[in-house]
Amino acid sequence: MTEYYMGVKQVAEHLGITPGGLLNLKLPEPDVCIGRTRGWKTETIDAWNASRPGRGVGGGRPKKHAD
């Protein structure tokens, strides 16, 4: 049975971001390495993406309070 893995470009496409956008993210450990090329199963990326905090969590400028 053939197993399929996604490279960095395919992971970016799967997540709907640019490959350069992945540079800001800490990807999970790859499921496979062939030479210096990393590969992930779709299930691995989906589980990792679901566990990431949402946009704006823990960062940004505090909101001003209305006095």
N, CA, C and O atoms as a GROMACS GRO file, in nm:
protein
  268
    1MET      N    1   0.084  -0.117   0.000
    1MET     CA    2   0.000   0.000   0.000
    1MET      C    3   0.089   0.125   0.000
    1MET      O    4   0.183   0.134   0.080
    2THR      N    5   0.061   0.217  -0.087
    2THR     CA    6   0.139   0.341  -0.097
    2THR      C    7   0.088   0.442   0.004
    2THR      O    8  -0.032   0.464   0.016
    3GLU      N    9   0.182   0.504   0.076
    3GLU     CA   10   0.147   0.611   0.170
    3GLU      C   11   0.184   0.744   0.106
    3GLU      O   12   0.286   0.755   0.038
    4TYR      N   13   0.101   0.846   0.129
    4TYR     CA   14   0.125   0.978   0.073
    4TYR      C   15   0.159   1.076   0.183
    4TYR      O   16   0.100   1.074   0.292
    5TYR      N   17   0.255   1.162   0.154
    5TYR     CA   18   0.300   1.263   0.248
    5TYR      C   19   0.299   1.398   0.179
    5TYR      O   20   0.315   1.406   0.057
    6MET      N   21   0.281   1.503   0.257
    6MET     CA   22   0.285   1.639   0.204
    6MET      C   23   0.419   1.702   0.238
    6MET      O   24   0.468   1.688   0.350
    7GLY      N   25   0.476   1.772   0.141
    7GLY     CA   26   0.595   1.851   0.166
    7GLY      C   27   0.551   1.990   0.215
    7GLY      O   28   0.432   2.015   0.233
    8VAL      N   29   0.646   2.078   0.236
    8VAL     CA   30   0.617   2.211   0.288
    8VAL      C   31   0.519   2.284   0.197
    8VAL      O   32   0.426   2.348   0.246
    9LYS      N   33   0.539   2.277   0.067
    9LYS     CA   34   0.451   2.346  -0.028
    9LYS      C   35   0.308   2.294  -0.016
    9LYS      O   36   0.213   2.372  -0.014
   10GLN      N   37   0.292   2.163  -0.009
   10GLN     CA   38   0.159   2.104   0.001
   10GLN      C   39   0.093   2.135   0.137
   10GLN      O   40  -0.028   2.154   0.144
   11VAL      N   41   0.174   2.141   0.244
   11VAL     CA   42   0.120   2.177   0.376
   11VAL      C   43   0.065   2.320   0.369
   11VAL      O   44  -0.045   2.346   0.418
   12ALA      N   45   0.141   2.411   0.309
   12ALA     CA   46   0.095   2.550   0.297
   12ALA      C   47  -0.035   2.556   0.218
   12ALA      O   48  -0.129   2.625   0.258
   13GLU      N   49  -0.043   2.486   0.107
   13GLU     CA   50  -0.166   2.483   0.027
   13GLU      C   51  -0.282   2.427   0.107
   13GLU      O   52  -0.393   2.479   0.103
   14HIS      N   53  -0.256   2.320   0.181
   14HIS     CA   54  -0.359   2.256   0.262
   14HIS      C   55  -0.413   2.351   0.368
   14HIS      O   56  -0.532   2.349   0.399
   15LEU      N   57  -0.325   2.434   0.425
   15LEU     CA   58  -0.366   2.528   0.529
   15LEU      C   59  -0.415   2.660   0.472
   15LEU      O   60  -0.469   2.744   0.545
   16GLY      N   61  -0.398   2.680   0.341
   16GLY     CA   62  -0.443   2.803   0.278
   16GLY      C   63  -0.355   2.923   0.305
   16GLY      O   64  -0.403   3.036   0.309
   17ILE      N   65  -0.224   2.898   0.324
   17ILE     CA   66  -0.129   3.008   0.344
   17ILE      C   67  -0.014   2.992   0.246
   17ILE      O   68  -0.003   2.890   0.178
   18THR      N   69   0.072   3.091   0.240
   18THR     CA   70   0.187   3.083   0.151
   18THR      C   71   0.297   2.998   0.216
   18THR      O   72   0.302   2.989   0.339
   19PRO      N   73   0.383   2.938   0.135
   19PRO     CA   74   0.495   2.863   0.194
   19PRO      C   75   0.580   2.950   0.285
   19PRO      O   76   0.632   2.902   0.386
   20GLY      N   77   0.596   3.079   0.252
   20GLY     CA   78   0.670   3.171   0.337
   20GLY      C   79   0.602   3.191   0.472
   20GLY      O   80   0.668   3.215   0.573
   21GLY      N   81   0.470   3.181   0.472
   21GLY     CA   82   0.395   3.194   0.597
   21GLY      C   83   0.424   3.082   0.694
   21GLY      O   84   0.408   3.098   0.815
   22LEU      N   85   0.467   2.968   0.643
   22LEU     CA   86   0.501   2.856   0.731
   22LEU      C   87   0.627   2.883   0.812
   22LEU      O   88   0.650   2.820   0.915
   23LEU      N   89   0.709   2.976   0.765
   23LEU     CA   90   0.833   3.007   0.836
   23LEU      C   91   0.805   3.060   0.976
   23LEU      O   92   0.888   3.045   1.066
   24ASN      N   93   0.688   3.120   0.996
   24ASN     CA   94   0.652   3.175   1.126
   24ASN      C   95   0.588   3.072   1.217
   24ASN      O   96   0.558   3.100   1.333
   25LEU      N   97   0.566   2.953   1.166
   25LEU     CA   98   0.497   2.849   1.243
   25LEU      C   99   0.594   2.738   1.281
   25LEU      O  100   0.685   2.705   1.206
   26LYS      N  101   0.572   2.680   1.398
   26LYS     CA  102   0.652   2.566   1.443
   26LYS      C  103   0.576   2.440   1.403
   26LYS      O  104   0.485   2.395   1.473
   27LEU      N  105   0.615   2.384   1.290
   27LEU     CA  106   0.548   2.263   1.240
   27LEU      C  107   0.577   2.144   1.331
   27LEU      O  108   0.679   2.143   1.400
   28PRO      N  109   0.489   2.045   1.331
   28PRO     CA  110   0.516   1.925   1.410
   28PRO      C  111   0.634   1.847   1.351
   28PRO      O  112   0.677   1.872   1.239
   29GLU      N  113   0.683   1.754   1.428
   29GLU     CA  114   0.788   1.666   1.377
   29GLU      C  115   0.736   1.596   1.252
   29GLU      O  116   0.621   1.552   1.249
   30PRO      N  117   0.818   1.585   1.148
   30PRO     CA  118   0.772   1.519   1.026
   30PRO      C  119   0.747   1.370   1.050
   30PRO      O  120   0.808   1.309   1.138
   31ASP      N  121   0.658   1.314   0.970
   31ASP     CA  122   0.630   1.172   0.976
   31ASP      C  123   0.737   1.091   0.903
   31ASP      O  124   0.758   0.973   0.931
   32VAL      N  125   0.804   1.158   0.809
   32VAL     CA  126   0.907   1.091   0.730
   32VAL      C  127   1.008   1.195   0.683
   32VAL      O  128   0.973   1.311   0.661
   33CYS      N  129   1.132   1.153   0.669
   33CYS     CA  130   1.236   1.236   0.610
   33CYS      C  131   1.305   1.156   0.501
   33CYS      O  132   1.342   1.040   0.520
   34ILE      N  133   1.321   1.219   0.386
   34ILE     CA  134   1.396   1.157   0.275
   34ILE      C  135   1.506   1.256   0.243
   34ILE      O  136   1.482   1.360   0.182
   35GLY      N  137   1.625   1.223   0.284
   35GLY     CA  138   1.734   1.319   0.274
   35GLY      C  139   1.703   1.436   0.366
   35GLY      O  140   1.681   1.417   0.485
   36ARG      N  141   1.700   1.556   0.310
   36ARG     CA  142   1.667   1.675   0.390
   36ARG      C  143   1.521   1.716   0.371
   36ARG      O  144   1.478   1.817   0.426
   37THR      N  145   1.446   1.639   0.294
   37THR     CA  146   1.306   1.671   0.267
   37THR      C  147   1.217   1.609   0.373
   37THR      O  148   1.224   1.490   0.401
   38ARG      N  149   1.131   1.695   0.433
   38ARG     CA  150   1.039   1.648   0.536
   38ARG      C  151   0.902   1.621   0.475
   38ARG      O  152   0.863   1.685   0.378
   39GLY      N  153   0.830   1.526   0.534
   39GLY     CA  154   0.697   1.494   0.486
   39GLY      C  155   0.603   1.466   0.602
   39GLY      O  156   0.641   1.407   0.702
   40TRP      N  157   0.478   1.510   0.586
   40TRP     CA  158   0.375   1.492   0.690
   40TRP      C  159   0.253   1.427   0.630
   40TRP      O  160   0.218   1.452   0.514
   41LYS      N  161   0.188   1.344   0.709
   41LYS     CA  162   0.059   1.289   0.670
   41LYS      C  163  -0.046   1.398   0.692
   41LYS      O  164  -0.030   1.485   0.778
   42THR      N  165  -0.152   1.394   0.614
   42THR     CA  166  -0.260   1.491   0.628
   42THR      C  167  -0.315   1.489   0.770
   42THR      O  168  -0.345   1.594   0.826
   43GLU      N  169  -0.330   1.370   0.827
   43GLU     CA  170  -0.384   1.358   0.963
   43GLU      C  171  -0.295   1.429   1.065
   43GLU      O  172  -0.346   1.490   1.159
   44THR      N  173  -0.164   1.421   1.047
   44THR     CA  174  -0.070   1.487   1.139
   44THR      C  175  -0.088   1.638   1.134
   44THR      O  176  -0.095   1.704   1.238
   45ILE      N  177  -0.096   1.693   1.013
   45ILE     CA  178  -0.111   1.839   0.997
   45ILE      C  179  -0.246   1.884   1.049
   45ILE      O  180  -0.255   1.986   1.116
   46ASP      N  181  -0.352   1.809   1.020
   46ASP     CA  182  -0.485   1.847   1.066
   46ASP      C  183  -0.493   1.847   1.219
   46ASP      O  184  -0.552   1.938   1.277
   47ALA      N  185  -0.435   1.747   1.284
   47ALA     CA  186  -0.436   1.740   1.431
   47ALA      C  187  -0.355   1.855   1.490
   47ALA      O  188  -0.397   1.918   1.587
   48TRP      N  189  -0.238   1.881   1.432
   48TRP     CA  190  -0.153   1.991   1.479
   48TRP      C  191  -0.224   2.125   1.461
   48TRP      O  192  -0.222   2.208   1.552
   49ASN      N  193  -0.286   2.146   1.345
   49ASN     CA  194  -0.354   2.272   1.317
   49ASN      C  195  -0.473   2.294   1.411
   49ASN      O  196  -0.499   2.406   1.453
   50ALA      N  197  -0.544   2.188   1.443
   50ALA     CA  198  -0.660   2.198   1.532
   50ALA      C  199  -0.617   2.234   1.675
   50ALA      O  200  -0.696   2.293   1.749
   51SER      N  201  -0.495   2.199   1.714
   51SER     CA  202  -0.449   2.224   1.851
   51SER      C  203  -0.378   2.359   1.867
   51SER      O  204  -0.342   2.397   1.979
   52ARG      N  205  -0.358   2.431   1.755
   52ARG     CA  206  -0.290   2.561   1.764
   52ARG      C  207  -0.385   2.665   1.823
   52ARG      O  208  -0.506   2.657   1.801
   53PRO      N  209  -0.331   2.762   1.898
   53PRO     CA  210  -0.418   2.869   1.949
   53PRO      C  211  -0.472   2.953   1.834
   53PRO      O  212  -0.409   2.962   1.728
   54GLY      N  213  -0.586   3.015   1.856
   54GLY     CA  214  -0.647   3.098   1.754
   54GLY      C  215  -0.575   3.230   1.734
   54GLY      O  216  -0.486   3.266   1.811
   55ARG      N  217  -0.615   3.302   1.633
   55ARG     CA  218  -0.555   3.431   1.601
   55ARG      C  219  -0.576   3.528   1.717
   55ARG      O  220  -0.686   3.539   1.770
   56GLY      N  221  -0.470   3.599   1.754
   56GLY     CA  222  -0.479   3.701   1.857
   56GLY      C  223  -0.464   3.649   1.999
   56GLY      O  224  -0.474   3.728   2.094
   57VAL      N  225  -0.441   3.521   2.017
   57VAL     CA  226  -0.428   3.466   2.152
   57VAL      C  227  -0.292   3.505   2.209
   57VAL      O  228  -0.188   3.478   2.149
   58GLY      N  229  -0.295   3.568   2.325
   58GLY     CA  230  -0.171   3.598   2.398
   58GLY      C  231  -0.086   3.707   2.338
   58GLY      O  232   0.031   3.720   2.376
   59GLY      N  233  -0.136   3.785   2.248
   59GLY     CA  234  -0.050   3.887   2.190
   59GLY      C  235  -0.128   4.010   2.151
   59GLY      O  236  -0.250   4.018   2.170
   60GLY      N  237  -0.058   4.103   2.098
   60GLY     CA  238  -0.121   4.225   2.052
   60GLY      C  239  -0.127   4.332   2.160
   60GLY      O  240  -0.094   4.309   2.276
   61ARG      N  241  -0.170   4.446   2.117
   61ARG     CA  242  -0.179   4.562   2.206
   61ARG      C  243  -0.305   4.549   2.292
   61ARG      O  244  -0.412   4.513   2.242
   62PRO      N  245  -0.293   4.579   2.421
   62PRO     CA  246  -0.413   4.574   2.508
   62PRO      C  247  -0.515   4.677   2.462
   62PRO      O  248  -0.479   4.786   2.416
   63LYS      N  249  -0.643   4.642   2.475
   63LYS     CA  250  -0.750   4.735   2.436
   63LYS      C  251  -0.764   4.843   2.542
   63LYS      O  252  -0.747   4.820   2.662
   64LYS      N  253  -0.797   4.964   2.494
   64LYS     CA  254  -0.819   5.074   2.586
   64LYS      C  255  -0.953   5.053   2.655
   64LYS      O  256  -1.050   5.010   2.593
   65HIS      N  257  -0.957   5.084   2.782
   65HIS     CA  258  -1.082   5.072   2.857
   65HIS      C  259  -1.155   5.205   2.854
   65HIS      O  260  -1.094   5.311   2.873
   66ALA      N  261  -1.284   5.201   2.829
   66ALA     CA  262  -1.364   5.324   2.831
   66ALA      C  263  -1.388   5.364   2.977
   66ALA      O  264  -1.440   5.286   3.056
   67ASP      N  265  -1.350   5.486   3.011
   67ASP     CA  266  -1.369   5.534   3.150
   67ASP      C  267  -1.495   5.613   3.165
   67ASP      O  268  -1.525   5.660   3.274
   0.00000   0.00000   0.00000
